[in-house]
Every structure is written in C-alpha cells, then in structure tokens.
Amino acid sequence: MVSHTAKQRHALPPYTRGWFVVGWSDDLPRGALKQVRQFGHQFTLFRGADGLVGVVDDVCPHLGARFSEGGTVQGNCVRCPYHHWSFDRAGACTNIPYSQKIPVKARVRSHTVTERYGMIFMYRDQAGGSPDYPLPAMQQLLRNAVMHRNYETSNAPVQWYWFADRIEIHNPGGLFGRATPQTFGKPGGNDYRNPTIAAALHQLGLVQRFGMGIPTARKACKDNGNPEPDFIFGPASFAVIVRARA
C-alpha cells in the first residue's frame, strides 16, 4: 500500500516569476490608461505626460473603485474616478482634492515595468517584489559583450553564467584601442574593435547612443538596488559580475 506521504507532489505556483508582455507601446499614447487582466488579477496600465509607463493594481485603496472604469491620467499619475485621489507610478498617493493631508497608508500596489521592442513588459513574482537584476542593465551588458568581443583570433563564445547570487558575463577580447581601465565606461573612453557590428546594432535600434551602454547599466543597477557591477579586465578577456540585490 502506498502511503499518502509518498503521493505528495511539490506545489508549483500558478505563474512563475519573470518578465511578461502586458501590452503594445503603440496602443498606449501619453495620457491614456487601459485595463489589463493577467495572472488572475486586474491591473491598470497608464502612460504619463513624461512618456513613461506605470502599472498599478486596478483598485483605488480609498473605496475600491476601478481606475480603469472612468479614471484618468493627470500629469504622471492615475486618478480615481470616484473621489479623484491620484497615485504615481510608485503607488504613492500624490493628491486628494479636498484634503491637504495625505494618509501615510494611502498607497496602491505598483509593479516594475519597462518597454522594449515596442512592447510593455511587467515583472511579476508571487511576493510582488522587484527583479533581482534590472532588465535594462542585462541587455546593455550583453550587447556590449557581443559588440566588443574578439572575433578575429578566438572562437570562444560570449558566456553567460547565472548563479544563485550573481550573474557573470565572460567575453573573449580585452580592452581595445584607447580604452583603459581608467577611462572605461566614461564619455569618449571607449573604442570599437568591431565598427561594422556596432553600426548594425545601432541600425537595428539595439544601441541608441554609442558610449552610453555601461553608464546606463550602472544606473539601472543602482536604481534597482544592486551593487555596482564589477568589471574585470584581462589581456585577452573581459568579464562583468552583477550581484543580486541584498
């Protein structure tokens, strides 16, 4: 006879954690909001006057009205249709028209969001936390490795290692041209081993501005709460280590 203990299975969450597409950039102009149903929940997706996107739970914490059913975007905030409470992309209440004092607990749950390739991505995990690693930083560092690796004397691929507490990217080919450990990542401090690949990535829209990849990655890590990336320079190799948030 098989015991009940032997029959037990591991409980898997209904949705894994990660980045998920929740909309198209072209479908959300400035000042617009829309309702999104994902992961068994309802969210409000909105774009502020500054062009940035926010995602919050589709329920005002005041009396439970739906932002997506008559709500509006005011500046960079979404406003409830009932009593016109406004909330920013971080979920904080920024304005109550009939009160000068905003309660400390006047918050709506917000979610990490980014835009790439004409799509809007939302980060989701069961605890409602932020990603261990910022997507913009990972993209910039990987593209940097592809752009600057040595294709002439090495057949080794760009290597990506994902450990429990860090991500490592290893790349054949050391610093090139006028780039030095002291000038690396600073304006005018880089050089291009593969200008044709750099131009192709720029033409495809994968590189917006030459020389800004490393500063963008550093800022994304800082904004996400990650330590400063560690760059390791070798005579014929290059590596970067990004550690998880504490």
Protein Blocks (a to p, Z undefined) as FASTA:
>chain_A
ZZfklmpccdddfbdcddddfbdfklmcghiacdddeehiacdddddfkopacdddfbdf
klopafkgopacehjaccdfklopacdfkopafbdfkbcbdcfklccdddddddeehiac
ddddfkopacfbdfklmmmmmmmmmmmmcfklocbdcdddddfkbccdddehidehjbcf
klgoiahiaccfblmlmmmmmmnopambghilmmmmmmmmmmnopacddddddfkbccdd
ddddZZ
